Amino acid sequence: MTETLPTDRDIAGCRFVLATDLDGTFLGGSEADRQVLYDWIEANRDTVGLIFVTGRDPAFIAELCDGGVPWPEYVIGDVGTTIAKVHSGDIRPIESLEKDIAELWNDSGDRVREALDGVSGLTLQETEFRYRVSYHLRPDLLDKETVRQVEDMGFDWIASDGKYFDVLPKGISKGPSLKKLVSHLAISPNAVLAAGDTLNDLSMLECGLPAVAVGGSEDALVERVEPLPHVYIAQAIGAAGISEAIAARDMHDTPPNHD
């Protein structure tokens, strides 16, 4: 099925809204399983809304969707520091929703990079982001003093998948930004399924919206969310795990069929 740009519409009227991480989740699993989910979304655009909630930046997302992945209506990118609307293939930040993020960050990129320059266990990622600083992580080399330093500077941090370390504005991550967008759009919280697979998805799986930790998730994530009644622990990997949760939690009248 050919992927199409979603029309500008009020996804608050959708029967179901998928808010999904990309790597390992929406992009996870077999090619066949991904295609079943993607085709189902395209065939049900009238009743299904799509929000990407990812550590990836808008440029990556645009390239991904130009390559055949379904376009979302909204994007929460950069680990929650970007909140944007998709309009005719253009990902446009929503200034009113990002205002507090920008104020909390206060152009602190240079300050963070200078403070963590040469720190053992962290290698600066080449891409620069508006409201965060990201590193490749060697957890065996990272000193607790570095984490304490980040906190003392007034920032939050997330280590995920054993290889990424993000410095973020205080109180900003995927979960708070997703809840802010859901409230802004007046989407029924019970219509949303938040899907993820690593610790940088923890805040959106913990935030109270219906959620799924897909099969193949990071053990540390599953350990944290398994006791939560609103979180479904899927067996199927990646995209198929999303489909499994849609059916198990009765979130759409005709869930994706992987038979």
C-alpha positions in Angstrom: 0.0 0.0 0.0 1.2 3.5 -0.8 1.8 5.7 2.2 0.0 9.1 1.9 0.3 12.3 3.8 -2.4 12.6 6.4 -4.7 15.5 5.8 -4.9 18.3 8.4 -7.6 16.9 10.7 -8.6 16.8 14.3 -7.3 13.4 15.5 -9.3 14.0 18.7 -12.1 12.4 16.7 -10.2 9.2 16.0 -11.2 5.9 17.6 -7.6 5.2 18.3 -4.3 7.2 18.5 -1.0 5.4 18.4 1.8 7.4 20.1 4.9 5.3 19.3 8.7 5.3 19.7 10.5 4.5 16.4 13.7 2.5 16.8 12.9 -1.0 18.2 9.2 -0.3 18.4 7.4 1.1 15.3 10.5 0.2 13.2 11.1 -3.0 15.1 10.4 -6.6 14.2 10.2 -8.3 10.9 9.6 -6.4 7.6 6.4 -8.4 7.2 5.1 -7.4 10.6 6.0 -3.8 10.1 4.1 -3.8 6.7 1.0 -5.3 8.3 0.9 -2.5 10.9 1.7 0.3 8.4 -0.9 -0.9 5.8 -3.5 -1.1 8.6 -2.8 2.5 9.6 -3.1 3.7 6.0 -6.3 1.7 5.5 -7.9 3.2 8.6 -6.8 6.8 8.5 -10.4 7.9 9.2 -10.2 6.3 12.7 -6.5 6.0 13.5 -4.2 8.9 14.4 -0.5 8.6 14.6 2.1 10.4 16.8 5.8 9.7 16.7 7.4 10.0 20.1 11.1 9.5 19.5 14.7 10.5 20.3 15.1 11.2 16.5 15.1 14.7 15.1 12.5 16.1 12.5 15.0 15.7 9.6 15.4 12.0 10.2 11.6 11.6 10.5 10.9 13.4 7.2 13.5 11.2 5.4 12.0 8.0 7.0 8.5 8.9 5.9 9.6 9.9 2.4 11.0 6.3 2.3 7.6 4.7 2.8 6.9 4.7 6.6 3.4 6.2 7.3 3.4 9.9 8.0 2.3 10.9 11.5 0.0 13.8 12.2 2.2 15.0 15.1 5.8 14.5 16.2 7.3 14.6 19.7 11.0 14.4 18.8 14.4 14.8 20.4 13.4 12.8 23.5 10.4 15.1 24.3 12.1 18.5 23.6 10.4 19.0 20.2 6.6 19.1 19.9 5.5 19.5 16.3 2.6 19.3 13.8 3.1 17.7 10.4 1.7 19.8 7.6 2.1 18.6 4.0 5.3 16.7 4.8 6.7 19.7 6.8 7.3 19.1 10.5 6.6 22.4 12.2 7.3 23.0 15.9 4.3 24.2 17.9 5.7 27.3 19.5 3.1 27.6 22.3 3.8 24.0 23.4 7.6 24.4 23.3 7.7 27.8 25.1 8.4 26.3 28.5 10.9 23.9 27.1 12.9 26.7 25.5 12.8 28.7 28.7 14.0 25.8 30.8 16.8 25.0 28.5 17.9 28.7 28.2 20.3 28.1 25.3 22.4 25.8 27.6 23.9 23.6 24.9 27.4 25.2 24.9 27.4 25.2 28.7 26.6 21.5 28.9 29.1 20.5 26.2 31.8 22.5 27.9 31.1 21.0 31.3 31.1 17.4 29.9 34.0 17.8 27.5 36.4 14.9 27.8 34.4 13.1 30.5 35.1 9.4 30.5 32.3 7.2 29.1 30.6 10.0 27.0 31.3 10.8 23.3 29.4 13.8 22.0 27.0 13.0 19.1 27.6 14.9 15.9 24.1 16.2 15.5 23.2 19.3 17.4 19.7 19.7 18.9 17.8 22.7 19.9 17.0 21.8 23.5 19.2 18.9 24.5 22.7 17.5 24.3 23.2 13.9 23.4 26.1 11.5 23.8 27.2 8.0 22.9 27.5 6.1 26.2 30.0 3.6 27.6 28.2 2.8 30.9 31.2 0.9 32.3 33.2 4.1 32.1 30.7 6.6 33.3 31.4 8.1 36.7 28.6 8.8 39.2 30.1 12.2 39.7 29.3 13.1 36.1 25.6 12.3 36.7 25.7 14.4 39.9 27.3 17.2 37.9 24.5 17.2 35.4 21.9 17.3 38.2 23.7 20.0 40.0 23.6 22.1 36.8 19.8 21.9 36.9 19.2 19.4 34.2 17.7 15.9 33.8 19.4 13.0 32.1 18.4 9.7 30.6 20.6 6.7 29.9 19.0 4.2 27.5 19.7 1.0 25.7 23.1 0.9 27.3 24.6 3.2 24.7 22.8 6.6 24.8 23.0 9.5 27.3 20.8 12.6 26.9 21.0 15.8 28.9 17.5 17.5 29.0 15.7 20.5 30.4 14.5 19.8 34.0 11.2 17.9 33.9 11.1 17.4 30.1 11.0 14.0 28.5 8.7 12.0 26.3 5.9 11.4 28.8 5.2 15.0 29.9 5.4 16.2 26.3 3.0 13.5 25.1 0.5 14.3 27.9 0.8 18.0 27.1 0.0 17.4 23.4 -2.8 15.0 24.2 -4.4 17.6 26.4 -3.8 20.4 23.9 -5.5 18.4 21.2 -8.4 17.3 23.5 -7.8 13.7 22.7 -9.4 11.2 25.1 -6.6 9.7 27.1 -8.2 6.3 26.9 -8.0 6.4 23.1 -4.2 6.7 23.1 -1.7 3.8 23.2 1.9 4.8 24.0 4.4 2.2 22.7 8.1 1.9 23.6 11.0 -0.5 24.2 13.9 1.3 26.1 14.4 3.4 29.2 14.0 6.6 27.3 10.4 5.5 26.8 9.9 5.0 30.5 8.3 8.4 31.2 5.6 7.9 28.5 4.9 4.4 29.6 4.6 5.6 33.2 2.6 8.7 32.6 -0.8 7.0 33.0 -1.9 6.6 29.3 -2.6 3.1 28.1 0.8 1.7 27.1 2.7 -1.2 25.7 6.3 -2.4 26.2 6.8 -4.3 23.0 8.5 -7.7 22.8 12.3 -7.3 22.8 12.1 -4.4 25.2 15.1 -3.5 27.4 14.9 -5.6 30.5 15.3 -2.5 32.7 12.2 -1.0 31.1 10.1 -4.1 31.6 11.2 -4.4 35.2 10.0 -0.8 35.9 6.6 -1.0 34.1 5.5 -4.6 34.6 3.7 -3.8 37.9 1.7 -1.0 36.3 -1.9 -2.1 35.3 -2.2 0.3 32.4 0.9 -1.1 30.7 0.6 -4.2 28.5 3.7 -6.4 28.2 3.7 -7.7 24.7 5.4 -10.9 23.5 5.6 -10.1 19.8 8.6 -8.0 18.7 8.4 -4.4 17.7 5.5 -3.5 15.3 3.8 -6.8 15.9 3.9 -6.1 19.7 1.9 -2.9 19.0 -0.6 -4.8 17.0 -0.8 -7.4 19.8 -1.6 -4.6 22.4 -4.2 -3.0 20.1 -6.1 -6.3 20.0 -5.5 -7.3 23.6 -6.7 -4.0 25.0 -9.6 -3.7 22.5 -8.5 -0.3 21.2 -9.9 -0.6 17.7 -12.9 -2.4 16.2 -10.7 -4.0 13.5 -7.1 -4.5 14.9 -4.2 -5.4 12.6 -4.2 -9.0 11.6 -0.8 -10.7 11.4 -2.2 -14.2 10.6 
